[in-house]
Amino acid sequence: MDKVSELENAILAQANRLAGEYREHAEHSRDNILHDAGERLHLREEREVLQAKANAERAYRRMVQSNELLLQKEMDHLRWNLVEGIREQLAERVRRLLQNEPARYQTLLQALLRKGVQAIERDTLVAEVNRRDLQWLEPVWESFSEPVAAAKKVKLSTLPIETLGGILVRSDDNRIRVDNTFEGRMERLGRGLHQIIIERLLPEGG
């Protein structure tokens, strides 16, 4: 009977020992699981924080870019209005010149004719003007053009052109043209004129 008790006690002791080992192993495994879970949670939180920062940064950049584009659009609109305003002022000055200073305009027109004649290496040329200038130029064309014709034959076209003022000179075959009308010069000098206007009106915006 004593041997049976000893065997039972030995079995119970072994069971207790194994149970203790299993419990320690389970607690160790639990700690490892909790630690790993904590690490994963921490890494996930870090990733979420970084992602949130990245999203916020992208949203901020988009907002800044949107505001910059809006500001640029408004600035472009302002510049366009300013440039167009100056262009209209120039056109108005030409209109006043035509109405109030005809002699000065005629001198200017003669100078524009000279430039056109000098620019085209042909002996026979054609000059074109608007309807208003055509009416007063036809009777005096020879005396008007002769001083600046440089020994070339310059014919005044009887067909008027649409222009505020100035003169268009071309070869008789129409292959070479020098457009010294107001619109032609504005178009030809447009880029430089635009830059000058921007520099004068918006020194920081050129």
Residue pairs with C-beta under 8 A, 6 or more apart in sequence:
75 205
78 202
79 198
79 201
79 202
79 205
82 197
82 198
82 201
82 202
83 194
83 197
83 198
86 197
86 201
87 186
87 193
90 186
91 164
91 182
94 164
94 165
94 182
95 164
97 104
97 105
97 108
97 165
98 105
98 132
98 165
105 165
106 144
109 129
109 133
109 165
109 166
109 167
110 144
110 147
110 148
111 148
112 166
112 167
112 180
113 127
113 145
113 148
113 154
113 167
113 169
113 180
114 148
114 150
115 178
115 180
116 125
116 127
116 167
116 168
116 169
116 178
116 180
117 125
117 148
117 149
117 150
117 152
117 154
117 169
118 150
119 169
119 178
120 169
120 170
120 171
120 176
120 178
122 152
122 171
122 172
122 176
123 152
123 153
124 152
124 153
124 155
124 171
124 172
125 152
125 153
125 154
125 155
125 169
125 170
125 171
125 172
126 154
126 155
126 156
126 157
126 169
126 170
126 171
126 172
126 174
127 145
127 154
127 155
127 156
127 157
127 167
127 168
127 169
128 157
128 159
128 160
128 161
128 167
128 168
128 169
128 170
129 137
129 156
129 157
129 160
129 161
129 163
129 166
129 167
129 168
130 160
130 161
130 162
130 163
130 164
130 165
131 160
133 165
133 167
134 156
134 158
134 160
137 144
137 156
138 156
138 158
141 156
145 154
145 156
154 169
155 172
161 168
161 181
163 181
163 182
163 183
163 184
164 181
164 182
164 183
165 181
165 182
166 180
166 181
166 182
166 183
166 184
166 185
167 180
167 181
168 177
168 178
168 179
168 180
168 181
168 184
169 177
169 178
169 180
170 176
170 177
170 178
171 177
179 185
179 187
179 188
186 193
195 206
198 205
198 206
199 206
